[in-house]
Amino acid sequence: MCNLSRFVFYRNESADIKNIVEHATRLLDRTELFVAEHPVGVEHRVQAVTKLLNIQNSEDVLLLGIWGMGGMGKTTIAKAIYNQIGSKFEGRSFLLNIREIWETDTNQVSLQQQVLCDVCKTTKFKIRDIESGKNILKQRLSQKKVLFVLDDVNELDQLKALCGSREWFGPGSRIIITTRDIRILRSCRVDQVYEIEEMDKTESLELFSWHAFNQASPVKDFATHSADVIAYSGRLPLALEVLGSYLSDREITEWQKVLEKLRCIPHNQVQKKLKVSFDGLKDVT
């Protein structure tokens, strides 16, 4: 009887030590993602999404989609959420730019391997191919409360390979999917969808000013031109950042050339506005 009691004592003590070690490991794992140099308007959007995640009050596995056009700041919001709530989970993983990476079988397996390594903190399990990877992920992830972010998803097969079904994850897990395609979120039947809120005029002006003038508001002589750039850029955070950086320290004549180019692009042709930004406006210099 004495030996049995001693066995139970040691078993409970061992379990307690294991829990303490796991808790300490989570606290020490404070690797944060870079969000933005100037995170204008990020905080209240993060609060809105976090509320939808219902972290405190639900042990269900919940899927949430962050939806919006390119350049709207989906990834920025997802990174900020990941940093803010990640320590509340037993394991976490953030897969960045899935659309760009998902080209070859090797890359697909490497994404599965990254999830396994991030969540389980081990490289002991090697994934040979996509199908065996699904089984390994299901087996290992189902034992933990996981925060999992899949960024820039554009194919349903990506979700099938990386987060198959709710049964893959332990109670209380949260899966966040950022995408430009609302049909993907409908197909995988997410519980909540957060449509990225467009930046208002004040936020747009502040973000642009930080990149163009290194301050929260425009220089007086450029105030009108700054307002025009914002109006023609579609208030896209990505376009505002790139345009602001490009126009920084340039003469007013350069600003006028940029505005002429932006005026020629219809408001709804967002990708062309972004292309103007990323091309560095080569043909307006």
ZIHU-V920500 format. One record per run of one state. SS is the DSSP state (h for helix, s for strand, l for the rest). FROM is the first residue (numbers start at 1). LEN is the number of residues. If there is no record, write none. Layout:
BEGIN
SS|FROM|LEN ; SS|FROM|LEN
END
This chain:
BEGIN
l|1|1 ; h|2|27 ; l|29|13 ; h|42|12 ; l|54|8 ; s|62|6 ; l|68|6 ; h|74|15 ; l|89|2 ; s|91|5 ; l|96|2 ; h|98|4 ; l|102|3 ; h|105|16 ; l|121|9 ; h|130|12 ; l|142|4 ; s|146|8 ; l|154|2 ; h|156|8 ; l|164|2 ; h|166|3 ; l|169|5 ; s|174|6 ; l|180|2 ; h|182|6 ; l|188|4 ; s|192|4 ; l|196|5 ; h|201|13 ; l|214|6 ; h|220|14 ; l|234|3 ; h|237|11 ; l|248|4 ; h|252|12 ; l|264|6 ; h|270|9 ; l|279|3 ; h|282|3 ; l|285|1
END
